[in-house]
Amino acid sequence: MEELKSYNRRGFIKGLMAIGATAALGSLPAVGYSRSKEVKITILHTNDVHSRVEPFPMDGTRLQGLGGVARRSTLINKIRSEEPNVLLFDAGDMFQGTPYFNVFDGQIELELMSKLGYDAGTFGNHEFDNGLNGLLKHFDKANFPFVTSNYDFTGTVMEGRTKDYVTFVRDGVKIGVFGVGVDLNGLVDPNSYTGVKISDPIQVAEKYTQLLKHKLKCDLIICLSHIGYQYDTDKVSDLVLAKNSRYIDLIIGGHTHTFLDKPTEVRNLDNQITLVNQTGRSGVNLGRIDFILDRKKGTKRTVAQTYSIDATLDNRLA
């Protein structure tokens, strides 16, 4: 621990990101589409990274050798070099899990996510581990917004620090993003979120999807969710939210550390498909969903894949 404290933090981040930025790049699978008619929006996403900066050690456990920010950076940079309209999101629990959080209180995570170019994130329950003051301590290190639609921070030190929703425009396509977090009761010390008002995710989804779809005229709507993929009880989950909502094209999930080979398709209240995806935990995977929109026909289709962040990635990109 003392060694870690004495480590040059800025030098570490600079060196780590340099590895990711300068690794040799090759070709990755690309989705074929007609540039004259169609626009492709590429959504990349992570969840529950839990302060996992370096790959897991080679110790014989299930996730040995997987993950690592430098590898993820290389992959993200490669995809951005190939695709013109890339957005990168995180579904919460970026904090807690390795000594990097215990020593630096979240500063490392926020600085690295900023250098990776995240476009938005949401909060998981572990973002509250050090209380609201702890969350605020290094919050200015994030150069991207956090969207927390069902957490109301009015009257707390975090008031005005997060967004209810955000929008992006890429190649004429408008993308709306909102976020929902898990009920913190029973998960987090009550003193760590005193004053935070938490609303029902389904009601919040109804409010913001109506706003994003009808008033703001979004072509795609994405929910960053940290409520969990599925439960055996009647607790609201991503699957329940998808079934009981309208207009959401994609729910990027977290909290339950669910490893999905491909997104789950759920029929919503209008019998339209909402995709639900999650990449497990600790940054061992990077999720990708390509939305291909045909301007003339007014249609959209999707292609999805999950990248494993492992040692073979170096060879695949070489």
C-alpha positions as CSV (number, residue, x, y, z in Angstrom):
1,M,0.0,0.0,0.0
2,E,2.8,2.4,0.8
3,E,4.4,1.7,-2.6
4,L,1.1,2.6,-4.2
5,K,0.9,5.8,-2.3
6,S,4.3,6.9,-3.4
7,Y,3.7,6.1,-7.0
8,N,3.7,9.1,-9.3
9,R,0.0,9.2,-10.2
10,R,0.3,11.5,-13.2
11,G,3.2,9.6,-14.6
12,F,1.3,6.4,-14.2
13,I,-1.8,7.7,-16.0
14,K,0.3,9.2,-18.8
15,G,2.3,6.0,-19.3
16,L,-0.8,3.8,-19.1
17,M,-2.7,5.8,-21.7
18,A,0.3,5.9,-24.0
19,I,0.3,2.1,-24.1
20,G,-3.3,2.1,-25.2
21,A,-2.8,4.9,-27.7
22,T,0.3,3.6,-29.5
23,A,-0.3,-0.1,-29.7
24,A,-0.2,-1.4,-33.3
25,L,-3.6,-1.4,-34.9
26,G,-5.1,-3.8,-37.4
27,S,-8.6,-4.5,-38.7
28,L,-11.7,-5.4,-36.7
29,P,-14.9,-6.8,-38.0
30,A,-17.0,-4.0,-39.7
31,V,-20.6,-3.9,-40.5
32,G,-21.3,-3.4,-44.2
33,Y,-23.8,-0.6,-45.0
34,S,-24.6,1.8,-47.8
35,R,-23.2,5.2,-47.0
36,S,-25.5,6.9,-49.4
37,K,-28.7,5.9,-47.6
38,E,-27.7,4.7,-44.1
39,V,-26.1,6.2,-41.0
40,K,-24.4,4.0,-38.5
41,I,-24.2,5.0,-34.8
42,T,-21.8,2.9,-32.8
43,I,-22.5,2.5,-29.1
44,L,-19.6,1.2,-26.9
45,H,-20.3,0.5,-23.3
46,T,-18.9,-0.9,-20.0
47,N,-20.4,-1.5,-16.5
48,D,-19.2,-2.4,-13.0
49,V,-15.5,-1.8,-13.8
50,H,-14.9,-1.6,-10.0
51,S,-11.5,0.3,-10.2
52,R,-10.0,-2.5,-12.2
53,V,-7.1,-0.5,-13.9
54,E,-4.8,-3.4,-14.6
55,P,-5.6,-6.9,-16.0
56,F,-6.5,-9.6,-13.4
57,P,-3.4,-11.5,-12.3
58,M,-2.6,-14.9,-13.7
59,D,-3.7,-16.7,-10.5
60,G,-5.8,-19.5,-11.9
61,T,-9.1,-17.7,-11.3
62,R,-11.9,-17.5,-13.9
63,L,-11.0,-13.9,-14.9
64,Q,-7.2,-14.3,-14.9
65,G,-5.4,-12.1,-17.4
66,L,-8.6,-10.3,-18.5
67,G,-9.3,-6.6,-18.5
68,G,-7.0,-3.6,-18.2
69,V,-7.5,0.0,-19.2
70,A,-4.6,0.1,-21.6
71,R,-6.0,-2.7,-23.7
72,R,-9.5,-1.1,-23.6
73,S,-8.0,2.2,-24.7
74,T,-6.3,0.5,-27.7
75,L,-9.6,-1.2,-28.8
76,I,-11.7,1.9,-28.4
77,N,-9.2,4.0,-30.4
78,K,-9.2,1.4,-33.1
79,I,-13.0,1.4,-33.4
80,R,-13.0,5.2,-33.4
81,S,-10.5,5.2,-36.3
82,E,-12.8,3.0,-38.3
83,E,-16.2,4.4,-37.4
84,P,-17.3,8.1,-37.7
85,N,-20.1,8.1,-35.1
86,V,-18.9,6.4,-31.9
87,L,-20.4,7.0,-28.4
88,L,-18.9,5.5,-25.2
89,F,-21.0,5.0,-22.1
90,D,-20.7,3.4,-18.6
91,A,-23.5,2.0,-16.5
92,G,-22.1,2.6,-13.0
93,D,-20.0,1.1,-10.2
94,M,-16.8,2.5,-11.6
95,F,-15.5,2.7,-8.0
96,Q,-14.5,0.2,-5.4
97,G,-12.7,-3.1,-5.8
98,T,-9.0,-2.5,-6.0
99,P,-6.5,-0.5,-3.9
100,Y,-6.6,2.3,-6.6
101,F,-9.9,3.4,-5.1
102,N,-8.9,2.9,-1.5
103,V,-5.8,5.1,-1.9
104,F,-6.9,7.7,-4.4
105,D,-10.7,7.9,-3.6
106,G,-11.9,7.7,-7.2
107,Q,-9.5,10.2,-8.8
108,I,-7.7,7.6,-10.9
109,E,-11.0,6.1,-12.2
110,L,-12.4,9.5,-13.2
111,E,-9.2,10.7,-14.9
112,L,-8.8,7.5,-16.8
113,M,-12.4,7.5,-18.0
114,S,-11.9,11.1,-19.1
115,K,-8.8,10.1,-21.1
116,L,-10.7,7.2,-22.6
117,G,-13.2,9.7,-23.9
118,Y,-16.4,8.5,-22.2
119,D,-19.4,10.5,-23.4
120,A,-21.6,9.9,-20.3
121,G,-22.0,7.6,-17.3
122,T,-24.4,6.9,-14.5
123,F,-24.0,6.1,-10.8
124,G,-24.0,2.7,-9.2
125,N,-24.4,2.1,-5.5
126,H,-20.6,1.9,-5.0
127,E,-20.2,5.5,-6.1
128,F,-21.7,6.4,-2.7
129,D,-19.2,4.3,-0.6
130,N,-17.4,7.4,0.6
131,G,-20.5,9.4,1.0
132,L,-21.6,12.4,-1.0
133,N,-18.6,14.4,0.1
134,G,-16.3,11.6,-1.0
135,L,-18.1,11.5,-4.4
136,L,-17.6,15.2,-4.8
137,K,-14.0,15.2,-3.8
138,H,-12.6,14.4,-7.2
139,F,-15.7,14.9,-9.3
140,D,-14.2,17.7,-11.2
141,K,-11.7,15.3,-12.8
142,A,-14.6,13.9,-15.0
143,N,-14.8,15.9,-18.2
144,F,-18.0,14.0,-19.2
145,P,-21.5,14.2,-17.7
146,F,-23.2,11.7,-15.3
147,V,-26.8,11.1,-15.9
148,T,-28.9,10.2,-12.8
149,S,-32.5,10.7,-13.8
150,N,-34.1,9.1,-10.7
151,Y,-31.6,10.4,-8.1
152,D,-32.5,13.9,-6.9
153,F,-29.6,15.6,-5.2
154,T,-31.4,18.9,-4.4
155,G,-30.1,20.3,-1.1
156,T,-27.0,18.2,-1.0
157,V,-23.4,18.9,-2.0
158,M,-24.0,17.1,-5.3
159,E,-26.8,19.4,-6.3
160,G,-26.4,20.6,-9.9
161,R,-23.5,18.2,-10.5
162,T,-25.4,15.6,-12.6
163,K,-27.8,15.7,-15.5
164,D,-31.3,14.4,-15.8
165,Y,-30.6,13.6,-19.5
166,V,-28.2,14.5,-22.2
167,T,-28.5,14.5,-26.0
168,F,-25.9,14.0,-28.8
169,V,-26.2,14.6,-32.5
170,R,-24.1,12.4,-34.8
171,D,-24.4,12.7,-38.6
172,G,-27.8,14.2,-38.3
173,V,-29.0,11.5,-35.9
174,K,-30.2,12.7,-32.4
175,I,-29.5,10.4,-29.5
176,G,-31.1,11.0,-26.1
177,V,-29.7,9.4,-23.0
178,F,-31.2,9.2,-19.5
179,G,-30.1,7.1,-16.5
180,V,-31.7,5.1,-13.6
181,G,-30.0,3.9,-10.5
182,V,-30.8,1.1,-8.0
183,D,-32.6,1.9,-4.7
184,L,-29.8,2.5,-2.3
185,N,-31.8,1.4,0.8
186,G,-30.1,-1.7,2.2
187,L,-27.2,-1.4,-0.1
188,V,-25.5,1.7,1.2
189,D,-25.1,3.2,4.6
190,P,-28.0,5.7,4.9
191,N,-25.5,8.4,6.1
192,S,-23.7,8.1,2.8
193,Y,-26.7,9.4,0.8
194,T,-28.5,11.6,3.2
195,G,-30.9,13.9,1.4
196,V,-30.9,12.0,-1.9
197,K,-34.4,11.4,-3.2
198,I,-34.8,8.2,-5.2
199,S,-37.7,7.8,-7.7
200,D,-39.2,4.7,-9.3
201,P,-37.3,3.8,-12.5
202,I,-40.4,3.0,-14.5
203,Q,-42.0,6.3,-13.7
204,V,-38.8,8.2,-14.5
205,A,-38.4,6.3,-17.8
206,E,-42.0,7.3,-18.7
207,K,-41.2,11.0,-18.0
208,Y,-37.9,11.2,-19.9
209,T,-38.7,9.0,-22.8
210,Q,-41.8,11.2,-23.5
211,L,-39.6,14.3,-23.3
212,L,-36.8,12.8,-25.5
213,K,-39.0,11.3,-28.1
214,H,-41.7,13.9,-28.6
215,K,-40.3,17.3,-27.4
216,L,-36.7,16.8,-28.3
217,K,-37.3,14.6,-31.3
218,C,-34.6,12.0,-30.6
219,D,-34.1,9.3,-33.2
220,L,-32.5,6.9,-30.6
221,I,-33.1,6.7,-26.9
222,I,-30.6,5.0,-24.6
223,C,-31.0,4.2,-20.9
224,L,-27.9,3.9,-18.7
225,S,-29.2,1.6,-16.0
226,H,-27.7,0.4,-12.7
227,I,-30.8,-1.5,-11.5
228,G,-29.8,-5.0,-12.4
229,Y,-30.6,-7.3,-15.3
230,Q,-33.2,-9.7,-13.7
231,Y,-34.4,-10.9,-10.3
232,D,-36.5,-13.8,-9.0
233,T,-38.6,-11.3,-7.1
234,D,-40.9,-8.4,-8.4
235,K,-38.0,-6.0,-8.0
236,V,-37.7,-3.7,-11.0
237,S,-34.9,-4.8,-13.3
238,D,-33.8,-4.0,-16.8
239,L,-36.0,-6.6,-18.3
240,V,-39.0,-5.3,-16.3
241,L,-38.2,-1.7,-17.3
242,A,-37.9,-2.6,-20.9
243,K,-41.3,-4.4,-20.9
244,N,-43.0,-1.6,-19.1
245,S,-41.7,1.4,-21.1
246,R,-41.9,2.9,-24.6
247,Y,-39.3,4.3,-27.0
248,I,-36.2,3.0,-25.4
249,D,-34.0,1.5,-28.1
250,L,-31.2,0.2,-25.8
251,I,-30.8,-0.3,-22.0
252,I,-27.1,-0.5,-21.1
253,G,-27.2,-2.3,-17.7
254,G,-25.1,-2.9,-14.7
255,H,-25.2,-3.9,-11.0
256,T,-25.9,-7.7,-11.4
257,H,-22.5,-8.4,-13.2
258,T,-24.4,-10.3,-15.9
259,F,-22.3,-11.7,-18.7
260,L,-24.4,-11.7,-21.9
261,D,-23.3,-13.2,-25.2
262,K,-25.7,-10.9,-27.0
263,P,-28.3,-8.3,-26.1
264,T,-31.7,-9.6,-24.9
265,E,-34.6,-8.5,-27.0
266,V,-37.7,-7.4,-25.0
267,R,-41.1,-6.4,-26.4
268,N,-42.1,-3.0,-24.9
269,L,-45.6,-1.6,-24.3
270,D,-45.9,-0.8,-28.0
271,N,-44.7,-4.3,-29.0
272,Q,-41.4,-2.8,-30.3
273,I,-38.0,-4.2,-29.5
274,T,-35.9,-2.8,-26.7
275,L,-32.4,-4.2,-26.5
276,V,-30.9,-4.9,-23.0
277,N,-27.2,-5.5,-22.7
278,Q,-24.6,-5.9,-20.0
279,T,-20.9,-6.9,-20.2
280,G,-20.2,-8.6,-16.8
281,R,-17.8,-6.8,-14.6
282,S,-14.3,-5.4,-14.0
283,G,-13.8,-4.2,-17.6
284,V,-13.1,-7.7,-19.0
285,N,-15.5,-7.0,-21.9
286,L,-16.4,-4.1,-24.1
287,G,-20.0,-4.1,-25.4
288,R,-20.8,-2.8,-28.9
289,I,-24.2,-2.1,-30.5
290,D,-24.3,-0.6,-34.0
291,F,-27.6,1.1,-35.0
292,I,-27.9,1.4,-38.7
293,L,-30.6,3.9,-39.7
294,D,-32.0,4.2,-43.2
295,R,-33.0,7.9,-43.7
296,K,-35.2,7.2,-46.8
297,K,-37.1,4.2,-45.4
298,G,-37.3,5.4,-41.8
299,T,-36.0,2.1,-40.5
300,K,-33.3,1.0,-38.2
301,R,-31.5,-2.3,-37.6
302,T,-28.8,-3.4,-35.1
303,V,-25.7,-5.4,-35.1
304,A,-24.1,-6.4,-31.8
305,Q,-20.9,-7.9,-30.6
306,T,-18.9,-8.2,-27.4
307,Y,-15.1,-7.8,-27.3
308,S,-13.1,-9.8,-24.8
309,I,-10.3,-7.6,-23.3
310,D,-7.7,-10.3,-23.0
311,A,-4.1,-11.0,-24.1
312,T,-5.1,-12.2,-27.5
313,L,-6.5,-8.7,-28.2
314,D,-2.9,-7.5,-28.6
315,N,-2.4,-10.0,-31.5
316,R,-5.8,-9.3,-33.0
317,L,-4.9,-5.6,-33.2
318,A,-1.3,-6.2,-34.4
